[in-house]
Amino acid sequence: MQHINNQSIPKLSRALYQTLDRPIGILQFGEGNFLRTFVDNFIQILNNKKLIEMNIAVVQPMPFGRIEAMAEQDGLYTVFLEGLQDGKVIREHQVIDVVKDLINPYSNLEHYLTYASSRDLKIIFSNTTEAGIVLEKEILSELKTPHSFPGKLLLLLKKRYDVFQGDPTTGLDIVPCELIDQNGTILKEVLNELSKFNGYDAMFIKWLNMHNRFYNTLVDRIVPGYPKEEANHLELELGYQDHSMVKGEIFHLWVIEGPEQLKSLLPFEKSGLHVYYVPSIKPYKERKVKILNGSHTLMVPIATFLGFEAVRESILDERINKFVRGFIDLEVVPTIDLPKDEMKQFAESVLERYANPFVHHLLSSIALNSMSKFKSRILPTIKDLVQQGIFPRHALFSLAAWILYYRGLDGEGQTLKLQDDEKFLVLFKDLWSKNDLRNLVTVVLCDQHWESDVLKRYEMIETVIFWLDIMLNEGMSKALDQFFLGV
């Protein structure tokens, strides 16, 4: 794209963009694209709708980050949301002005710890990656910035406890958004272990557990990030320079499991956002993994052998669309304990996300570590179906396609780049070299990797052999046609 000189356009700042002066009620660990496009955007919407009056202080959780760059624009930036919604193309943007303070605890620990004595502070958000919520045994001190996120959080909580002398009303609502199961529960456990390691007294640990509330969450929104190729043109349209602008899809989902108090602080149910306070996150987690992640993994080898390269072009193909819908309707929905209308709505939103013209999601990127992905995303559906006496035709067809994929050649005989644990690559290379489909399928389906006997069943092995034979000798297109004839 030709470079456009935007130097004559003013930079986004609070001098340029009028903002309201709200109290800082939220401390957020993380300044990455996801939190800025997800949590911060939602807090902006609540403020815009006059449902809350609350700004955010953002803490940089690592020694490196974007705090200094964000400070150049006084914490302001633009979020662009794009995608399909109810069959219509949606493109919208919003200046985010709720980020009022920017903190680098590595250069100014004292600044960070001032929030320990803030009566306005109510909520903690975090997204420090899946590796962020881990127990790192370190001695905590106000003279040295803790290395880990739990260490930084615990240091703040201990100081808060000391400042307010254990006042029960000064406990916080702690809402991690890291992509791990039971993220709130695990964070609480890590904080308890770290407290014991530091020799904190029993009264503090009691305050930590009784008067601070921890929430398990499920978050979902694709965030492509900074739109480098379009940035110059977007700045011309906006009328200001914005080096922190970020793009995300229009779809969003946030499920929060925990005490009722957060619901009164953040009344999302009045906002129109897809944010849900629920007694158990389990069925929503199952729904996301089985439908979104599961159908992603399901379609990749089939679409690849039909000559497609990306998710959007694949789902726009009539046969792949029919296959994915069949998998969701006939094999996934019966295994999840949620209302059928909710399931249907979610499934339709997933298919719209796949067809999003603004997201180019390569099949090859989804194919990374697919043996583990099939196990976590599709095998649970197979096991649940077997318990209900339903045969998993779509899932086994996809498994056959994956076994063919691990031969390392596409439908035209071109080499596929296989990316998985070396043990699987060695296993498949050896099995395919023997030119014995029955042995190949039997060994793969009986491998201890699955940690289950469900694939060892005679009908499972025979079904996968049947489809693999057709795919190998007649091609994916004919195999798929024959599959539909049997539905």
N, C-alpha and C positions, 0 to 999 in steps of 0.2 A: 504494500500500500504506500502511495506517495506521502511523504511527510508534509505536514501542514504546520506552519509556524504560528503558534498560539500565544506568543509572548505578549502580544498587545491585550490579551484577555486577562482580567484580574484573577488572582488566586482565590479560591474559596477560603473564607475566614469569617469570624464572628463580626468583623467590621463590615463585611459585605452582606452577610446573611443574618437577619434579625433572629435572635433566639430568646427563649424565656429563661428566667433564673429560677431553677428548681433545686430543692435540696438533694444531695447525693445520698440515695437510699440503697444503692447497689454497688458492690465491689465485684469486679469481673476479672478472673484470672484467664488471660488469653486475649490477644488482639488480632487473631488470624481471620481469614476470610469467612469461615463458617459462622463464628460468633457474631461478627459484624453484620452478616446478611440474615442471620436467624434471630438470635436473642435480642440484639440491639434494635433490629427492625421491629420486633414485636413490642418492645418497651416503647419505642417511638410511637407506634400505633395507639397503645394504651394512653399515652400522654396526649396525643392529638385528639383522641375522643374524650378527653377530660375524665377518664376513668381512674387515673393516678396522677400524681405530681411528683416525679422522681427521676433524677439523673443517675448516671453511671460513672464510677471511677474505674478505669481499666489498669490492671496490673500486668506488666510484662513478666511472664513466668520463667523465661530463660535469659541468659546473659545477652543474647542477641534477639532482635525483634524489630517491631515497627513503631515503637512508642515515639521516638524522636521524629520520624517522618510524619506521624499523625499530628504531633504537636505543631508542626509547621502550618497546619490548617485548623488549629484550635480544636482538634478532635472531630471536625466536620468531614463528612464524605457522602457520596451519593450511592444509593443502592438501586440497581436496575433489575427488575424481575420480568422474566420472559417465559412464555410457554403456551400450551393449549389448556383451555379451561372450558368444559362443556362444549367442546368442538370448535371453540373460537380462539384465535390467536390473541394473546394478551401481552402487551408491553407497557410497563409502567415504571416510574422512578420516584424516589423519595430522598430528600436530604435528611440524613440522620444527624440530629443535633443534641442527642441525649448523653453523649460521651463528654463529660465536663472536665474530668481530671485524668491525667495520664501519668502513670507511676512506673519508674524503673527502680525496683528495690535493690538492684545491684549497685546503682550509683547514689541512691538516696533512701536507705532503709528507714531512716527517721520519718521521712515523708509518708512512707507506706504505713508505719506503725501509728501514725496519728489517727487513723481510722478505727483503731481499737477503742478510742474514747469517744467515738461519734454516737450520739443518741439517734441521729437520723438513719444510721446504717441498719438495714433490716435483712438484706438478702445477699448471698454469695452465689455467683455463677462461675462455672469453669469449663474449659475445654482445653486440656493440656496434652492431648493425644492419648491413645490407649496405654502408652507407657508412662503417663503422668501420675496415675494413682498407684503408686508402688511404695512399699515400706523401704525407706533408705535410713538406716540407723545413723543418725547424726545428732550431735549435741547442739541444742538450740540456744542461741544467745542473741541479745539485741545489739551486740557488737559486730555480728557477722551475718550476712544474708544466707539463710538456709538454701541448700541446693535444690531440694525437691519441692514440688508443689504442696504435698501434705505438711512438710516442714514449715513452709512460709505460712500456711493457713493456721497451723497449730500455734506458732509463735504469736500470731495476731490474736487468736482466741485466748491464749494464756494471759496475754497482756490485758485483754478486755476484761477477763475474769478478775484480774488484780485491780484494775482501775475502778471497776464497779463493785468490788468486794463480793463477787458471786451473786449479784442481783439476778434473780431468775428472769426478769423481764428483758434482760440485755442479750439473751440467747438469739442466735441467728437462724434463718432458713437457708439451708445449704443445698444447692441444686446443681450437681455436676452434669455435664452434657457429653462426657467422654463416651466413646462407642464400645463400652464393655457392659456385660450383663451385671445387673444389681450394682450399678455404679455408686449410688448413694450408700448402700450397705457396706460395700467394700471400702469406700473412703472413710466411713465411720470406724470400721475395724482397724484401718491403718493408723488413724489418729489415736485410737486407744493404745495400740501397741507402741507407737512413738512416744506417747505420754508416759507409759511405764518405763520405756528405755531411758527417758530423761528424768525419771524419778519424781514426776509431778505427784502432788499429794492426792489422796482419795477424794477430798472435797471438790477439787477441780475436775477430776475425772467424772464425778457424779454430776456436776454442772454441765460438763461437756455432753453427757449422754441424756440427761433429763431435760435440759433447757435449750438445747440446739436441735433443730429438726433436720433430718437428712432425707432426701428424696431420690428414688430411683426414677430414671427417665429414659425415654426412647425419642430420639430426634431424627428427622428425615427431611432433607432438602439438598438437592444437588447444587453445588456452588462452583461454577467454573473459575471464578476469581476475577482478577483485573483484566479488563478487555483490551489487551495491548494493541491488537490490530485495528480497533475502532476508536481508541481513546481520543485521538485528535479530532475526529468528526463529532464525537459525543460532546467534547468540550465546546466546540463551536455552537452546537445546538443548545447547550446549557447556558453558555455565556460566561463561563468561568473555568479556570484550570482546576483539575481535581486529580492528584496523583494517587489518591486512596480509593477511587471509585471501585465498585465490585459488582459482579453480575451473579444472579442466582436464578433458579427456575421458579415459576409461579407456585408450584406445588409446595406444600409444607405440612408437616405433622409433628406435633409435640405431645407426648403422653407422659403424664406425671403421676407417680404413685407415692403417696405419703400422707402426712397429717393434713387437716383441713385449713390450717392457718394461712398457708401460701395462697389459697383460693381467695381469701378476703384481701390479701395484699395485692394480688395480681388477678383481677376479675376477667380472665380471658373469655369466659362464656358470654360476656356482654359485648365482645369486640368483633365477633364474626370470624375470628381466627380459628384454625383447626388445632386448638390446644385443649386437651382433655385431662381433667383430674379423675383418676380411676382408683378403685380399691386394689386392683391387681394389674400389673403391666404385662403379665405372662401371655394372655391371648393376643395382645397387640404386637408383642415381640414375635410371636408365632406367625401372625398374619404378615408382618413385614418380611420376615425371613423366608417363609414358605411361598408367598405370592411374588413379592418384588425380587428378592435375591434368587429364589428358586426358579422363577420363570426366566430370569436372566441366564442362569446356568443351563437351564433346560434347552433354550433355543440356540445357544452358541454353536455347537457342532453341526446341528441340522442346517442352520443358516449359512455357515461357512461352506459346507459341501454343496449348497445350492448357489454359491458364488457371491454371497453378500459379504460386506466388510464392516458394516456398522449396524447398530440397533435400530435406528429409525427406518432405514431402507428394508430391514428384515421384517419389522412388524407391519409395514405397509404392504408386504406380500400377502396375498389372500390366504395361501395355504399355511404359512407360518403363523399368521394371526389366528386362524382357525385352530391350529394345534395348541398354541399357547392358551387360548380361551378354553379349549377342552380340558387341558391340564388343570387350570384354575377351577373351573366350574365342577368338573367331575371328580377330581382327585384331591384338591386342596381344601375347598370350601367344606366338605363333609368332615374334615379333621379339626376344625377350629370352632371353639365355643364362643361365637359372637353372633349377633343377629344377622340373618341372611341379607337384609337390605344394606346393612353397614358393609358387609363383605362385598356385595355387588358394587357398591359405590367406590370402595377402595380399589377393587379390581379394575374398574373403568378408569380410575385416576392413574393407575399404573400404566395401562395401555396408552393413555394420553401422554404420559411422561416419555414413554418409549418413542412416541411419534413427534416429540418436541423438535421443531425445525431449528431451534437455536442451540441444541446440544448434539455434538458429533461424538458418540460413544462407540469406540471401536470394539468389535467382537474379540479381537486378539487380546485386548487389555482385560476383558472379563475372563478369558481363558487361563489366566495366571493361577497356578495351584488348584486346578479343577478337581483333582481327586479329593482334596480336603473340602472344597466347596460343595461337591456333590454329597459328600457325607454329612455336612452340617446343614445344607439347604434343602436337599431332596430326600435323602434317606429317612428323616423323621416322618415325612409324608407317607412314604412306602410302608413304614412300620405301623403307622396309625391306620392306614387303609386295610392292611392285612388283618389287624385286630377287628375291623368292622366287616370283614368278609368281602371287601372290594378289591378287584385286581388292578394294579397300577400300570395300565397299558402305556400311557404317555411317558411316565417316568422311566420305564424299562426300555422304551424305544430310544429315549434320549441317552440312557446308559450305553446302549449298543452303539449309538453314534459317537459317544465319547471314547469308547474302546477303539473305534475306527480312527478317530482323531489322533489318538496316541500312537498310531502307526507312523505319523509324521508326514503324511502326504494329503493334499487337498483333492478335490474332485477332478482336477486337471493334472494330477500327478506332480504338482509343484510342492516343494518342501514347506511344511508348516513349522514355525518356530515354537517348539514346546518349552514351556516354562513351569517346572514343578520340582518337587524334591527329587534329588538325584536317584534315590532308591526306586521311585516309580518309573523314571525314564529308563533306567537299566532293566527293570522288570519287563516293561512293555517291549523294549528292543529285543530282549531275549525271546519273549513269547511269540512276537510276530515273526521272528526269524525261523521258527519251527514249522510255520505254515500248517497249523492244526487249530482250527477255530474252536472246536469243542474243548480242547485242553486250555486254550487261551482264555475263553470265557469262564470256565470252571475255576481256574487258578485265580483270576481277578475277583470273581464274585465270592470266593471262599477265603480271600486274603484277610488276615487279622486286622488290617487297616480299618475295616468297617465296624469292628467291635460289636458285631451283631450276627446272628445266624439267619436273618430273614432272607438274605440274597442267596443263601446256600440251598434253598428249596428247589426241588426238581423243576417246578413250573417256571420259576424265575430264570434258572439257567437255560432251559429250553427256549423260552421266549426271547432272551437276549441273543442266543445262537441263531434263532430263526431270522430276526431282523438284521443282525450283523451280516449274515450270509447274503441277504438280498442287497443291503447297502454296498457291500464289497463287490458283488458280481453284476448287479444291475443298476446301481447308482442310487443316490439319496432321493432323487425325484420320484423314481418308480416305487421305492420303499414307502415314501410318504403317501403316494396315491393308494397303494395297497393298504396302508394303515387306515386311511379314511373309509375304504370299502368295508372294513371290519368293524367300524364304529356303529 
